Amino acid sequence: MTTVVVIGAGPRGTTVLERLVAHAHTMPPPSAPVQVHLVDPFPPGPGRVWRTDQSAELLMNTVLEEQTVFPDESVAVRPRQTGPTMAQWARGVLAGEIPATDEARADLRVLPSPGFPPRRLYGHYLAWAFERIVKDAPAWMTVTVHRAEALEVLDAPDTRAEHPLAGTTPGAGPDSAAGQVQDQLVRLDDGTDLLADHVVLCLGHLPARPAQNRQDLAAYAGRGGLAYQPPALPAEVDLDRMAPPGTEVIVRGFGLNFFDLMALATTGRGGRFTRAADGELVYRPSGREPVFWVTSRRGVPYRAKPVIDGRPVPQATLRWTTVGRFRDLAARLRRDQEAGWGAPAGGPAAPPAEAKELGGTLGFNRDVWPHVLADARLAYYGTLARVRPQAFEGDPESFLNGIVPERHASFPELEARFVPDPADRLDFDALISPLKDRRFGSPEELEAWMRGFLERDIAAARAGADSPLKMVQVSLTAARLVVKELVADGLIEETSFADELRGWFEDFVAGLCDGPPVERIEQALALHRAGLLRFAGPAAVTGDVGTATPAFALRRLLADAEPVRTTHLIEAASPANRVMLAEDRLLRSMLDAGRVRARESQLANGRLYRASGLEVAGPAHRTVNAAGEVHPGRYVLGLQLSAVQWGLAIAAQPGTNAPSLRDADAIARAVLGLLPG
């Protein structure tokens, strides 16, 4: 008998099960049954993040059409098209063709089109998908769910099956060495012990040790009897404690977590948004709201998602940023290096040993960003030429034809010649950091500027395809999926991955592409007008140690003003996705015992790079222990792959050849390839 234990039964664990079942139907029955155990204290399918018992106020950051559990025709796996996307499921539910809970049907009936569904609705889709997959399993495959937490994964002393990877080193191919599979013992917090041939770690979001500044604030709060909330999932924040009615609360972070908390503390407490006669959104308070003082490093929220042709953020057609183009470029650079180890265009020469460590041939800044930038400029200026051709001096088409990656260094000269007014030009610095180098005479002046900023962002989002800036967001959103594919293919140099892609582009593109629905920005502005949301811009937040009464102090950096003193501080952020900071009992025990290790490598520039994720080997992402040995029957899927993949928070999207579905397929094939008979 072969036994598989999947730890984590959320979306990633569900996709592993789906691939196991799908492949099982293509195989002859084995000589002994297969047992699949899924371990998760939260409901299978939704897992922790997408639980169906959370508030309807918490919205997804994507729409129905952007989610799937099942691989469609775009995914390079077989079999595929084994089930519906979330949008297809929703249509089936509304038509009465697919069973669903009353809550799911009610959420679908009131969902605007276009609209961002409640997170719990995605949870209902995942729960339905999980049940369908389990029912579809062949008779020789049993599926058992354990609503428990996995505490340890141990290597049992006996061995049962031959496997070619045991004892090999990272990067070794599947046929490179002979060895044995060791049995693994998975211990659960309910006292259950599971003996397994294969263990798949789909751990998802984990608690993490906060940064030192946050630890200091927590300690100060504990000494002074203040209320401090470290980074956490919004659905798990105790707002009754952290944001009592009428209390002023400092909130650090202006991204999606902030908007979740904002909704829970307002409409989640009985407040209502209505439209005035002039169309302005007005908040009708319940009287139970706190007053939020929001601050962040940039001081502004992530940009609102545009609505275009009735759909938020549709797929863009990119001229330059394509996977095929970059694969061809990588192959050409590799041939040039192998021929004489000359320098790639714009980059230093690299000796063979060094190049082998890099794991790829493309530098992000050197080879990829010029293409991404050219497509973003085409999106911006192509839209500007259509909606306001008078902004150009001369023929806009001639200008657009000059936007090519190879000329990105000389582009400012071309831009100045064709677009004489600097206010009409695409300024990425101003787009991502609009408060940079600004100073205000008073807090009121700062908040007035913020109101104007939000009003302009709302207008641009509503303009959709007629907004040059929003079309840049659409272009970058599509380009990010291409970059994600390049990383998954191992085409990006590790130095570039660490210092460029993770170093600046990740934060840059998140600020532009990971924003909330435009309705959330409108709501924030309405709450500000109601006196329930105050904009502090970038600010320093400390414990006010110089006063007799303990308090947190917010000091605005761009305007002279007295500090804001409060007794409540919320970090509107999720725990850091860094395995060495993880406070999850399972992962911590495996790291401490050396059964897995975080990836460390010497970069081409000489720097020791400590990656955020686990070290893994091969397409099935087998774990590597502290001695550098690949475990033949232990695999990783999801957020803990951040050492070798990028954009892991992006779920599987239909029509994109989703890497997460291909990874799940590789793991399932590795597991089933060991089946006897």
Secondary structure, 3 states (H helix, E strand, C coil): CEEEEEECCCHHHHHHHHHHHHHHCCCCCCCCCEEEEEECCCCCCCCCCCCCCCCCCCECCCCHHHCECCCCCCCCCCCCCCCCEHHHHHHHHHCCCCCCCHHHHHHHHHCCCCCCCEHHHHHHHHHHHHHHHHHHCCCCEEEEEECCCEEEEEEEEEEEEECCCCCCCCCCCCCCCCCEEEEEEEEECCCCEEEECEEEECCCCCCECCCHHHHHHHHHHHHHCCEEECCCCHHHCCHHHHCCCCCEEEEECCCHHHHHHHHHHCHHHCCEEEECCCCCEEEECCCCCCEEEEECCCCCCCCCCCEECCEECCCCCCCCCCHHHHHHHHHHHHHHHHHHCCCCCCCCCCCHHHHHHHCCCECHHHHHHHHHHHHHHHHHHHHHHHHCHHHCCCCHHHHHHCCCHHHHHHHHHHHHHHCCCHHHCCCHHHHHCCCCCCCECCHHHHHHHHHHHHHHHHHHHHHHHHCHHHHHHHHHHHHHHHHHHHHHCCCECHHHHHHHHHHHHHHHHHHHHCCCCHHHHHHHHHHHHCCCEEECCCEEEEECCCCCCCCEEEEECCECCCCEEECEEEECCCCCCCHHHECCHHHHHHHHCCCCCEEEEECCCCCEEEEEEECEECCCCEEECCCCCEEEEEEECCHHHCCCCCCCCCCCCCCCCCHHHHHHHHHHHHHHCCCCC
